[in-house]
Structure formats: structure tokens, C-alpha cells
């Protein structure tokens, strides 16, 4: 395997020197090397966002995430920096979006309404509720329901970054972490984190097959919505709907579990 280079030097050597010296020129070299990653992550986040969310703003938010990743990255844990940085960059973007409260009140209200219906239906049925059942409960036809799912798709991105374990800064856990690293349970993690992660992964595994595939292809295999559409032989808008439905189901499953744990 070819070793990654930064300014002509092996990346491992750069990290070793930076962690020992905190030399700003080394930090700048790492930032230049991974600046394209910020744009890549911002591009993925921007899909499905309303027009009032500016791409350049997302990139700016992501740069802070990259700098945070550089300071907190531990090469001794043998995780690639790119893998670690993607989570930090995306998290910084969503944190900033939350702080400016960009989601219209009407969309937030509709999201909450759908969440409540799905949570109640699936608790009563003991299985995944069908689109028809959810739409009926919402007093909508199927077309209106699917259009609503597209409208709330941006909020589903935010919810995926909700933290489900609040320990120290380096020990938070989100639903997204579990999708990105489904087999990365570490024996040195604390018991509570392991249990919550197990529950999240189990909840993902119980999703309808197409919804589960969308989550894994988008967050773990890093495909775009358009690419996922080609894999599943459906339209890009249908992929967006499937993604939103998957997140709504996960929120419903995990809300009660979270209450029980904390």
C-alpha cells in the first residue's frame, strides 16, 4: 500500500512531529492537504438542504471541524485521519446549522408530527409501519406524504448527528458514528457506550431493507444520492425519501430507548 505523503514527507512522520512540537507550519501543511475533504463533505451535506443554506458557508463551518480534528486526532489509535476528520467536519457543519436555527418552524412542526406518529404506530404494531399506514394516520394521501418527506429531508440530516452519549469531548456517540463504523466496537470503550452503540446498530439492522441500504451506502460506502439511486434503480428524490423515512424510524426507536437508559 502506497504511503500518503504531505509536502513530500510520509504523513505518519508529519503527525509524529506535529504532536511533539505543535509546529504551526506542520499544521498548515495538514490543513492544505485535507482542505479538499472539507469541500467534499460540505457538498454531501448540501444535498437536500434548502436554497437559503449557502455552500460557501458550509465550507467555512467545515474548516473549523478540520482544525478541531487536527488538534484532537490521536495517531496511536490507528484510525486514518481522513476517516476521523470526516466525522468532525460534518459535525461542525451541523453544529453551526443548529446554532443559526435555519429550519423553518412549519417544517420543524411537521417533522415532529411525523416522528410522533411513526413512534406510536411502530410501538403498537411491533414492526415497521408502512407508508400507507403512516399516511393514513396523518390524514394524508401517499403523494402528499412523500412530498412532505422531501420537505423535511434536511432535518433528518441534523438528527443523524444527535449525540446519544455525553461523556468527555472524545467519547460522544451519534447515530451516524454507528453507521460509519458498524464493526468498530473497541474493547477499551466504556460499558455504557458499548451498550448504546449495540442498540443503535440493532435498530439500524431492523429497518426495512431499502432504507437500511440507503443509510449504509450513503454514510458508510460514501455514495451520493444519485449513485445510490442507480444502485437501487430508483430516482434521486426517492432515495431522499427513503433516507428521511429511515431516520424518522430510528428517532422513534431510539427515543424510548434513550429515556430508558438515561
Backbone bond lengths (Angstrom), bond angles and torsions (degrees), N, CA, C in turn:
res aa  C-N    CA-C-N  psi(-1)  N-CA   C-N-CA  omega(-1)  CA-C   N-CA-C  phi
1 X - - - 1.471 - - 1.526 109.73 -
2 X 1.324 115.48 130.15 1.465 119.95 -177.65 1.522 110.39 -72.67
3 X 1.334 115.94 131.69 1.460 120.38 -177.62 1.524 110.47 -78.65
4 X 1.323 115.71 137.16 1.457 121.21 179.91 1.529 109.66 -71.03
5 X 1.326 115.71 137.46 1.462 120.95 -178.81 1.523 110.45 -114.27
6 X 1.322 115.94 145.68 1.459 122.42 172.25 1.527 106.87 -126.56
7 X 1.324 116.28 118.88 1.474 121.71 -176.28 1.529 111.47 52.44
8 X 1.332 115.41 39.55 1.458 120.67 176.27 1.513 115.73 80.99
9 X 1.335 117.13 -0.65 1.467 120.67 179.65 1.518 110.63 -111.85
10 X 1.338 118.42 150.02 1.462 120.19 176.43 1.528 110.81 -57.35
11 X 1.322 116.60 135.68 1.463 120.16 -176.25 1.529 111.37 -59.80
12 X 1.326 117.20 -36.86 1.467 120.21 -179.89 1.524 111.16 -59.06
13 X 1.336 116.39 -37.98 1.469 120.47 179.28 1.530 110.99 -68.68
14 X 1.337 115.91 -38.15 1.467 120.59 178.21 1.521 109.99 -61.02
15 X 1.331 115.46 -46.92 1.473 119.03 -178.86 1.524 111.67 -64.13
16 X 1.320 116.27 -41.31 1.476 120.19 179.99 1.529 110.36 -60.25
17 X 1.327 115.71 -46.03 1.464 119.68 -179.33 1.529 111.11 -67.15
18 X 1.329 116.36 -40.74 1.468 118.98 -177.68 1.525 111.54 -65.88
19 X 1.328 116.11 -42.77 1.459 118.81 -178.99 1.533 111.31 -65.31
20 X 1.314 116.76 -28.70 1.464 120.77 179.92 1.529 112.32 -83.00
21 X 1.349 116.79 -35.60 1.469 119.69 -170.95 1.532 114.80 -111.83
22 X 1.354 116.38 -22.44 1.481 121.97 -174.30 1.532 110.34 56.53
23 X 1.315 116.15 31.86 1.461 121.76 179.60 1.534 109.91 -63.27
24 X 1.332 117.30 124.64 1.461 121.45 -175.74 1.523 113.13 -66.65
25 X 1.320 117.22 -28.32 1.471 119.40 178.63 1.535 110.11 -68.25
26 X 1.332 116.14 -35.01 1.468 119.85 176.28 1.526 110.39 -68.38
27 X 1.321 115.30 -41.18 1.470 120.60 177.61 1.525 110.18 -60.01
28 X 1.325 116.42 -43.52 1.463 120.98 179.57 1.526 111.02 -63.36
29 X 1.311 116.39 -36.52 1.469 120.59 178.66 1.530 110.67 -64.48
30 X 1.340 115.54 -41.42 1.471 119.91 179.21 1.528 110.44 -66.11
31 X 1.324 115.83 -40.20 1.476 119.80 179.03 1.526 110.05 -62.66
32 X 1.332 117.47 -44.67 1.474 120.45 179.43 1.530 110.60 -61.94
33 X 1.320 115.81 -40.32 1.464 120.77 -178.32 1.527 111.55 -62.40
34 X 1.329 115.63 -38.87 1.467 119.19 -172.53 1.530 114.13 -107.33
35 X 1.326 116.95 7.12 1.471 119.72 176.32 1.529 112.53 -57.28
36 X 1.348 119.46 -39.99 1.475 119.17 177.59 1.528 112.66 -60.78
37 X 1.332 116.97 -27.95 1.464 120.25 178.92 1.525 110.71 -64.95
38 X 1.322 116.49 -34.87 1.471 120.53 178.55 1.521 110.29 -62.39
39 X 1.335 116.01 -45.66 1.466 119.90 179.33 1.526 111.29 -64.76
40 X 1.310 115.53 -36.87 1.470 119.78 179.35 1.522 110.46 -63.13
41 X 1.338 116.66 -48.41 1.467 121.04 -179.58 1.527 110.27 -64.99
42 X 1.333 116.98 -42.60 1.463 120.57 178.84 1.526 110.87 -60.97
43 X 1.325 116.31 -37.28 1.457 120.59 178.24 1.515 111.87 -63.65
44 X 1.331 116.67 -40.95 1.465 119.80 178.83 1.523 110.75 -68.53
45 X 1.328 116.42 -39.97 1.467 120.01 -179.78 1.525 110.61 -65.54
46 X 1.333 116.77 -35.54 1.466 120.45 -174.88 1.525 113.29 -67.43
47 X 1.345 116.90 -20.91 1.462 120.27 179.61 1.532 109.29 -64.80
48 X 1.302 116.07 124.74 1.464 120.39 179.14 1.511 114.12 88.15
49 X 1.339 116.82 -6.43 1.455 119.60 177.91 1.524 109.67 -79.82
50 X 1.342 117.54 149.68 1.474 119.63 177.87 1.527 111.17 -65.87
51 X 1.340 116.41 163.37 1.468 121.22 -174.15 1.529 113.21 -65.71
52 X 1.329 117.40 -19.96 1.466 118.56 -178.76 1.532 112.49 -77.78
53 X 1.329 117.34 -4.55 1.463 120.91 175.78 1.529 108.01 -93.66
54 X 1.335 116.58 112.28 1.454 122.57 -173.76 1.529 111.33 -84.10
55 X 1.340 116.04 133.56 1.462 121.04 -178.38 1.523 111.76 -59.62
56 X 1.326 117.56 -43.13 1.468 120.89 -179.06 1.533 111.28 -62.29
57 X 1.331 115.79 -34.21 1.465 119.07 176.17 1.526 110.43 -64.58
58 X 1.329 115.91 -41.08 1.471 119.94 178.89 1.522 110.62 -61.91
59 X 1.325 116.10 -40.69 1.471 120.27 178.07 1.525 110.06 -62.44
60 X 1.334 115.67 -43.44 1.472 119.61 178.72 1.517 112.07 -60.49
61 X 1.332 116.53 -42.89 1.467 120.22 177.84 1.533 109.84 -62.81
62 X 1.352 114.99 -39.96 1.467 120.01 -177.07 1.508 113.43 -66.65
63 X 1.338 117.19 -31.07 1.467 120.74 178.54 1.536 110.40 -60.33
64 X 1.329 116.12 -39.40 1.466 119.20 177.53 1.533 110.45 -63.05
65 X 1.326 115.30 -36.71 1.466 119.26 177.17 1.513 111.88 -65.32
66 X 1.340 116.59 -38.77 1.461 120.76 178.29 1.526 110.34 -63.59
67 X 1.321 116.90 -44.77 1.465 120.41 179.94 1.525 111.18 -64.17
68 X 1.332 115.80 -38.13 1.460 120.61 176.67 1.524 110.43 -63.77
69 X 1.333 115.70 -41.01 1.468 120.46 179.64 1.522 111.06 -63.27
70 X 1.322 116.61 -40.29 1.470 120.68 -179.76 1.524 110.54 -61.80
71 X 1.327 116.72 -41.64 1.462 120.30 -177.96 1.534 112.33 -71.46
72 X 1.325 117.17 -32.67 1.469 120.10 -173.41 1.525 114.17 -99.80
73 X 1.315 116.69 -6.86 1.463 120.23 -177.60 1.527 111.15 -67.79
74 X 1.324 115.24 136.39 1.463 121.43 178.88 1.528 108.65 -119.40
75 X 1.335 117.99 102.25 1.471 121.22 -178.34 1.526 112.81 -59.85
76 X 1.324 117.39 -25.48 1.466 121.08 -177.51 1.519 113.05 -68.90
77 X 1.338 117.52 -14.77 1.469 120.23 179.01 1.523 112.03 -83.69
78 X 1.335 116.24 -1.96 1.470 122.44 174.03 1.536 112.75 58.10
79 X 1.314 115.39 37.62 1.466 121.77 171.69 1.520 106.36 -110.06
80 X 1.329 117.48 133.38 1.457 119.92 179.97 1.527 110.15 -60.55
81 X 1.342 115.42 138.95 1.458 118.66 -179.25 1.521 111.35 -60.09
82 X 1.327 117.58 -38.36 1.463 120.72 -179.57 1.528 110.61 -57.78
83 X 1.310 116.68 -44.57 1.464 121.36 179.73 1.523 110.90 -61.98
84 X 1.336 115.53 -45.40 1.461 121.10 -179.78 1.532 110.63 -66.17
85 X 1.329 116.39 -42.35 1.467 121.07 -174.94 1.524 112.03 -67.28
86 X 1.329 117.55 -36.78 1.465 120.04 -179.32 1.529 110.60 -56.17
87 X 1.329 116.58 -44.78 1.466 120.67 -179.83 1.520 110.86 -64.22
88 X 1.338 117.20 -43.31 1.470 120.97 -179.27 1.528 111.79 -67.29
89 X 1.318 116.13 -40.42 1.471 120.17 179.89 1.524 109.87 -64.76
90 X 1.324 116.30 -49.19 1.456 120.10 -179.61 1.527 110.79 -62.37
91 X 1.320 116.08 -41.04 1.460 120.11 179.19 1.519 112.32 -61.97
92 X 1.342 116.51 -40.65 1.473 120.30 179.51 1.524 110.75 -64.89
93 X 1.321 116.69 -39.18 1.469 120.43 178.87 1.522 110.25 -62.91
94 X 1.324 116.78 -46.81 1.461 120.00 -178.33 1.526 111.90 -69.35
95 X 1.322 117.08 -34.91 1.469 120.01 176.75 1.526 110.24 -59.75
96 X 1.321 115.91 -43.08 1.457 119.95 -179.08 1.530 111.16 -69.23
97 X 1.337 116.37 -39.63 1.465 119.89 177.46 1.530 110.46 -60.93
98 X 1.312 116.32 -39.72 1.466 119.91 176.95 1.529 110.61 -61.74
99 X 1.321 115.77 -43.38 1.467 120.01 -173.28 1.528 111.68 -66.97
100 X 1.344 117.07 -29.67 1.464 118.70 179.19 1.528 111.46 -91.59
101 X 1.346 115.89 -1.75 1.468 122.15 173.83 1.527 111.19 48.85
102 X 1.344 116.02 60.47 1.452 121.60 -174.14 1.525 113.49 -80.51
103 X 1.328 117.82 -12.79 1.470 120.18 -176.21 1.528 110.30 -78.12
104 X 1.333 118.47 122.82 1.471 120.68 178.43 1.525 111.42 -58.21
105 X 1.328 116.49 146.29 1.460 121.11 -177.63 1.528 111.83 -57.75
106 X 1.331 116.52 -39.85 1.465 119.81 -178.28 1.529 111.52 -63.39
107 X 1.345 116.66 -37.76 1.464 121.15 178.87 1.523 109.99 -69.41
108 X 1.328 115.89 -41.90 1.458 119.97 179.03 1.534 111.04 -61.46
109 X 1.324 115.17 -41.22 1.466 120.12 -179.55 1.528 110.82 -65.54
110 X 1.336 116.71 -43.08 1.466 120.63 179.41 1.529 110.61 -65.87
111 X 1.322 117.08 -38.43 1.464 120.89 177.39 1.522 110.67 -60.34
112 X 1.338 115.77 -45.66 1.453 120.15 179.68 1.526 111.31 -62.72
113 X 1.343 115.58 -39.10 1.464 120.21 -179.69 1.532 111.06 -63.37
114 X 1.339 116.44 -45.11 1.462 120.39 179.05 1.520 110.55 -65.96
115 X 1.327 117.08 -42.68 1.469 121.04 176.59 1.525 111.05 -53.94
116 X 1.311 115.67 -48.31 1.474 120.55 -177.09 1.520 111.55 -63.16
117 X 1.333 116.17 -42.18 1.464 120.37 -178.98 1.530 110.95 -65.45
118 X 1.331 116.57 -47.36 1.461 120.38 -179.43 1.521 110.80 -63.39
119 X 1.322 116.42 -43.22 1.464 120.65 179.32 1.528 111.15 -59.86
120 X 1.335 116.25 -45.41 1.459 120.44 -178.41 1.531 111.66 -68.48
121 X 1.345 115.90 -44.48 1.460 119.98 -178.65 1.528 111.78 -62.05
122 X 1.323 116.03 -47.77 1.456 119.32 -175.26 1.524 111.82 -70.88
123 X 1.330 116.61 -29.09 1.472 119.62 174.98 1.528 109.83 -67.53
124 X 1.321 116.59 -39.85 1.468 120.76 -179.46 1.524 112.14 -74.47
125 X 1.335 116.08 -39.07 1.465 120.18 -176.28 1.531 112.66 -80.50
126 X 1.325 116.16 -26.88 1.461 119.68 -176.89 1.518 112.15 73.45
127 X 1.328 117.32 19.69 1.468 123.33 179.76 1.528 108.31 -157.29
128 X 1.343 115.25 174.72 1.455 119.68 177.19 1.521 110.07 -67.56
129 X 1.321 116.38 131.41 1.470 120.57 178.00 1.525 109.49 -77.45
130 X 1.319 116.52 141.31 1.461 120.82 178.63 1.529 109.94 -77.55
131 X 1.339 115.50 162.19 1.461 120.03 176.46 1.523 110.52 -57.09
132 X 1.320 115.42 -42.07 1.463 120.42 -177.31 1.524 111.05 -62.25
133 X 1.337 116.48 -40.47 1.464 120.80 -179.75 1.527 111.29 -67.83
134 X 1.345 115.85 -41.86 1.468 119.35 179.63 1.526 110.26 -66.45
135 X 1.333 116.02 -45.56 1.468 120.24 -179.78 1.531 111.04 -60.17
136 X 1.331 116.51 -41.75 1.470 120.88 179.78 1.521 110.68 -62.12
137 X 1.321 116.31 -42.88 1.460 120.75 -179.61 1.530 110.92 -65.50
138 X 1.319 115.90 -31.77 1.467 121.21 179.20 1.524 112.16 -84.98
139 X 1.352 115.11 -2.67 1.475 121.06 -177.40 1.523 111.23 60.99
140 X 1.346 114.68 44.51 1.461 121.83 177.76 1.519 109.12 -125.42
141 X 1.346 116.10 158.39 1.455 118.15 167.74 1.531 107.95 -87.16
142 X 1.324 116.48 169.70 1.466 120.38 -174.51 1.528 112.76 -61.37
143 X 1.336 116.31 -37.80 1.459 119.86 -179.12 1.530 110.95 -63.94
144 X 1.331 116.38 -45.36 1.468 120.37 179.94 1.519 111.01 -64.34
145 X 1.327 116.05 -38.18 1.462 120.52 179.82 1.529 110.73 -63.36
146 X 1.339 116.92 -46.06 1.462 120.13 179.74 1.532 111.95 -65.34
147 X 1.321 117.25 -35.37 1.466 120.50 176.57 1.529 110.49 -65.62
148 X 1.325 115.82 -37.96 1.467 120.17 178.29 1.519 111.20 -65.62
149 X 1.330 116.45 -38.52 1.465 120.00 178.09 1.523 111.21 -60.01
150 X 1.327 116.54 -38.30 1.466 119.58 177.98 1.524 111.30 -66.19
151 X 1.330 116.11 -37.44 1.472 120.20 -179.23 1.526 111.83 -65.52
152 X 1.324 117.33 -34.25 1.468 119.91 -175.78 1.521 112.50 -96.67
153 X 1.340 117.25 8.37 1.464 120.14 -174.87 1.529 112.63 -59.33
154 X 1.346 117.85 -34.90 1.462 120.05 179.60 1.508 113.00 -63.53
155 X 1.339 117.06 -37.46 1.462 119.35 -179.74 1.518 110.98 -68.71
156 X 1.329 117.67 -27.21 1.466 119.62 179.20 1.517 110.69 -68.43
157 X 1.345 117.08 -30.23 1.458 120.27 175.82 1.525 110.40 -65.33
158 X 1.319 116.42 -43.22 1.458 120.16 179.38 1.512 111.33 -61.84
159 X 1.314 116.64 -44.90 1.460 119.88 -174.14 1.513 111.81 -64.80
160 X 1.328 116.81 -26.82 1.449 119.46 -178.83 1.524 111.24 -67.26
161 X 1.323 116.72 -19.59 1.462 120.78 179.23 1.522 112.82 -96.94
162 X 1.333 117.44 5.08 1.451 119.58 176.78 1.522 110.23 -60.66
163 X 1.302 116.76 136.31 1.462 121.15 -178.48 1.527 110.23 -83.85
164 X 1.321 115.74 132.51 1.471 120.37 -177.45 1.519 112.49 -109.74
165 X 1.325 116.99 -3.10 1.458 118.93 171.86 1.509 107.84 -141.95
166 X 1.313 117.49 124.33 1.455 120.30 -179.05 1.522 110.41 -107.73
167 X 1.320 115.18 91.16 1.450 119.75 173.70 1.508 107.65 -106.95
168 X 1.332 118.41 -134.45 1.461 118.66 175.64 1.528 108.92 -81.44
169 X 1.322 116.09 -178.28 1.466 120.60 -173.59 1.520 113.04 -59.50
170 X 1.320 116.97 -28.39 1.461 119.94 -176.44 1.519 112.81 -98.66
171 X 1.327 117.80 10.27 1.457 119.65 -175.35 1.520 111.83 -131.83
172 X 1.323 116.45 36.04 1.456 120.89 173.95 1.515 109.94 -90.43
173 X 1.311 116.52 154.61 1.451 121.21 -176.67 1.509 109.50 -136.31
174 X 1.318 116.99 128.85 1.463 120.75 176.54 1.516 108.68 -119.32
175 X 1.340 115.16 165.22 1.462 119.38 176.40 1.520 108.78 -57.22
176 X 1.327 115.31 -40.03 1.456 120.46 -177.50 1.521 111.68 -60.36
177 X 1.343 117.76 -39.91 1.463 120.71 178.71 1.523 110.75 -56.14
178 X 1.328 115.63 -38.30 1.461 120.11 -176.70 1.515 111.77 -71.34
179 X 1.340 116.60 -32.08 1.453 119.80 177.99 1.519 110.08 -74.99
180 X 1.327 116.89 -40.55 1.456 120.23 -176.78 1.525 111.90 -69.68
181 X 1.326 117.62 -30.90 1.465 120.61 -177.50 1.525 110.39 -132.73
182 X 1.334 117.34 66.71 1.466 119.38 -173.31 1.519 114.44 -65.95
183 X 1.326 117.79 -17.83 1.464 119.55 -178.96 1.521 112.36 -117.49
184 X 1.345 116.57 22.81 1.468 118.85 -170.76 1.527 113.25 -104.01
185 X 1.319 118.44 27.07 1.461 119.57 178.45 1.527 109.40 -62.96
186 X 1.319 117.13 128.53 1.460 120.92 -176.19 1.529 109.52 -106.33
187 X 1.340 117.24 134.57 1.465 120.26 -178.49 1.514 113.91 -62.42
188 X 1.349 117.66 -20.42 1.459 119.27 -179.05 1.528 112.51 -88.08
189 X 1.342 117.84 0.94 1.468 120.21 177.50 1.520 109.29 -74.03
190 X 1.318 115.95 153.68 1.457 119.38 -179.71 1.519 109.98 -72.69
191 X 1.341 116.20 156.98 1.457 121.42 -173.28 1.521 112.85 -60.27
192 X 1.335 116.61 -39.58 1.466 119.20 -178.17 1.524 110.80 -63.11
193 X 1.310 116.25 -42.11 1.472 120.39 179.68 1.521 110.22 -63.06
194 X 1.314 116.84 -43.46 1.464 121.15 179.75 1.522 110.93 -60.33
195 X 1.329 116.49 -44.53 1.455 120.28 -177.39 1.527 111.13 -64.88
196 X 1.335 116.86 -44.53 1.461 119.85 -179.57 1.521 109.88 -65.17
197 X 1.315 116.75 -41.00 1.462 119.36 179.62 1.526 110.52 -63.57
198 X 1.334 116.38 -39.84 1.460 120.27 178.70 1.526 110.50 -60.57
199 X 1.324 115.59 -42.63 1.469 120.34 -178.90 1.528 110.67 -66.08
200 X 1.332 116.51 -41.67 1.462 119.87 179.20 1.525 110.44 -62.72
201 X 1.327 116.96 -46.96 1.463 120.47 -179.39 1.529 110.48 -62.53
202 X 1.328 116.60 -40.04 1.460 120.34 177.75 1.530 110.56 -62.95
203 X 1.341 116.18 -41.40 1.465 120.14 179.24 1.530 111.02 -62.95
204 X 1.324 116.17 -39.25 1.468 120.26 177.44 1.521 110.19 -64.27
205 X 1.335 116.65 -41.73 1.466 120.44 -177.60 1.524 112.11 -65.53
206 X 1.338 117.20 -23.11 1.461 120.88 -178.37 1.525 113.28 -88.66
207 X 1.335 117.20 -1.40 1.461 120.25 177.72 1.527 110.55 -67.78
208 X 1.345 117.84 154.52 1.462 119.80 170.93 1.526 109.91 -53.19
209 X 1.330 116.63 146.99 1.456 121.77 -168.83 1.526 113.89 -55.25
210 X 1.326 117.98 -45.87 1.467 119.96 -177.16 1.520 111.35 -66.33
211 X 1.334 117.20 -38.15 1.461 120.20 179.46 1.521 110.36 -66.44
212 X 1.312 115.88 -41.10 1.465 120.11 178.38 1.531 110.55 -63.19
213 X 1.333 116.34 -41.68 1.466 120.41 179.52 1.521 111.21 -61.66
214 X 1.328 116.38 -40.93 1.469 120.09 179.65 1.522 110.40 -60.51
215 X 1.322 117.20 -45.81 1.468 120.30 -179.87 1.523 111.40 -61.68
216 X 1.322 116.28 -46.71 1.467 120.10 -176.84 1.532 110.75 -67.44
217 X 1.336 116.87 -43.24 1.461 120.02 -179.20 1.528 111.88 -66.41
218 X 1.336 115.99 -36.83 1.471 119.51 -176.33 1.523 111.94 -78.18
219 X 1.345 116.92 -46.97 1.467 119.50 -172.95 1.524 113.74 -94.27
220 X 1.334 116.96 -29.19 1.462 119.07 -176.23 1.529 111.36 -100.32
221 X 1.343 116.22 -44.15 1.466 119.37 179.26 1.531 111.41 -87.25
222 X 1.347 116.30 -10.48 1.471 121.46 173.46 1.534 113.31 66.11
223 X 1.318 117.94 32.81 1.456 121.38 175.58 1.528 109.83 -84.97
224 X 1.328 116.46 154.18 1.461 120.36 174.24 1.526 108.96 -79.76
225 X 1.343 116.11 167.02 1.463 119.71 178.09 1.526 110.42 -60.87
226 X 1.320 116.72 -37.48 1.459 120.72 179.42 1.527 110.97 -64.43
227 X 1.320 116.47 -42.72 1.471 120.91 179.35 1.526 110.90 -65.92
228 X 1.330 116.13 -39.42 1.469 120.27 178.16 1.523 109.95 -63.72
229 X 1.342 116.32 -39.00 1.458 120.56 177.58 1.516 111.67 -57.70
230 X 1.336 116.66 -40.44 1.467 120.59 178.91 1.530 110.82 -66.82
231 X 1.337 116.18 -39.99 1.468 120.24 179.35 1.534 110.88 -63.63
232 X 1.327 115.55 -45.11 1.467 120.37 -176.47 1.526 112.71 -89.10
233 X 1.342 115.73 -5.04 1.469 121.71 -179.81 1.531 111.75 59.76
234 X 1.337 114.46 46.65 1.465 121.26 175.66 1.529 107.74 -135.66
235 X 1.338 116.97 169.77 1.462 120.48 -179.96 1.530 110.98 -74.35
236 X 1.330 115.02 162.42 1.462 120.56 178.48 1.529 110.71 -62.66
237 X 1.328 116.80 -38.60 1.464 119.55 178.98 1.527 110.93 -65.84
238 X 1.334 116.63 -33.87 1.470 119.96 177.12 1.526 110.36 -66.33
239 X 1.323 116.94 -38.04 1.467 120.39 176.75 1.523 109.86 -61.86
240 X 1.338 116.32 -42.62 1.465 120.85 178.76 1.530 110.45 -60.80
241 X 1.331 116.68 -41.00 1.468 120.66 177.63 1.527 111.13 -63.76
242 X 1.334 116.26 -44.25 1.466 120.64 -179.80 1.529 110.67 -62.49
243 X 1.342 115.43 -40.60 1.465 119.89 178.16 1.523 110.60 -61.01
244 X 1.336 115.76 -47.11 1.467 120.08 -178.52 1.527 111.18 -62.93
245 X 1.331 116.47 -42.75 1.468 119.69 179.10 1.529 111.04 -62.63
246 X 1.329 116.56 -39.16 1.462 120.05 179.74 1.524 110.87 -62.09
247 X 1.342 116.29 -42.59 1.456 120.05 -178.45 1.522 111.01 -69.94
248 X 1.339 116.18 -38.76 1.471 119.69 177.08 1.526 109.77 -59.90
249 X 1.331 116.57 -43.46 1.479 119.90 179.15 1.528 111.06 -63.83
250 X 1.341 116.12 -43.29 1.462 119.47 -179.56 1.520 111.04 -62.84
251 X 1.336 116.25 -41.87 1.464 119.02 178.28 1.521 110.05 -59.39
252 X 1.334 115.50 -43.30 1.459 119.03 -179.66 1.515 112.00 -62.19
253 X 1.333 116.51 -45.51 1.465 120.90 -178.88 1.528 111.52 -64.33
254 X 1.341 115.04 -42.37 1.457 119.18 -171.31 1.523 114.07 -82.96
255 X 1.324 117.33 -21.71 1.457 119.64 -179.42 1.534 110.86 -60.87
256 X 1.324 116.47 -48.79 1.464 119.48 178.92 1.516 112.03 -67.49
257 X 1.337 115.97 -38.06 1.464 120.08 179.03 1.514 110.28 -63.69
258 X 1.336 115.32 -42.97 1.468 120.44 179.88 1.522 111.19 -60.85
259 X 1.320 115.70 -42.92 1.476 119.87 178.71 1.512 110.16 -61.34
260 X 1.320 115.92 -37.57 1.463 119.16 -178.19 1.513 113.25 -71.32
261 X 1.363 115.01 -31.02 1.471 119.20 -176.79 1.506 111.58 -80.59
262 X 1.345 115.17 -43.89 1.477 117.00 -173.68 1.516 110.33 -87.99
